[in-house]
Amino acid sequence: MFVCPAGHLAIRKARQGEKNVGKNQVYYFDVEKCRTCPLRDNCYKAGAKTKPIR
């Protein structure tokens, strides 16, 4: 799993794009934790339902 800079674990991951080509993993985070995170200004957008990172 993937860990964000604040130390939170991704809640799920998914594949996007073609198989076996570069980085095709997308990691999703719990926005409830993102809303209260001190680092939210760098990655969280208000009103988002999920927070994906590629």
N, C-alpha and C positions, 0 to 999 in steps of 0.2 A: 504494500500500500504506500501511498504518498503522504508526506507530512508537510503542512504549510509552514511558513516561517515562524508563526506563533506557536507551533507545536501541536496543532490539531490534526487528527487523522482523517483521511478522505472516507466518506460513507459508502461510496461505490465507485466503480470504474467502468468505462465502456470503450469499445473500439470504434474508430471512425476511419473512413477512407479505405484504401486498398490494403490487402493482407501483405505482411512482410515488407512494407515500404516505409522506411523512416519511423518517425514517432507518431503512432496512430492511437495512443491511449489518451483518454480524457478522464480526469479525476474530478469527482463532485464532492462538495463540502456542505455541511449543515449551516445554513444561513443564520440560524438562531445564535450560533457561536460567533459568526462573523459580525453580527450586529453589535455585539458587546466587546469585540476584540480591539485592543489598542492600536493594531496595525491596519484597521479597516480602511483608512483613507487611501491606502495604496492599492487595494484590490476589491473592496466591496462597493457595489453600486446600490443605492437606496431603492427599495421596491423589488429587488431580485428575488426569485423563488428558489434558485439554486446558484451555486458558485462553481463553475467549471474551470479547471486549469489543464492546459495541454502540456 
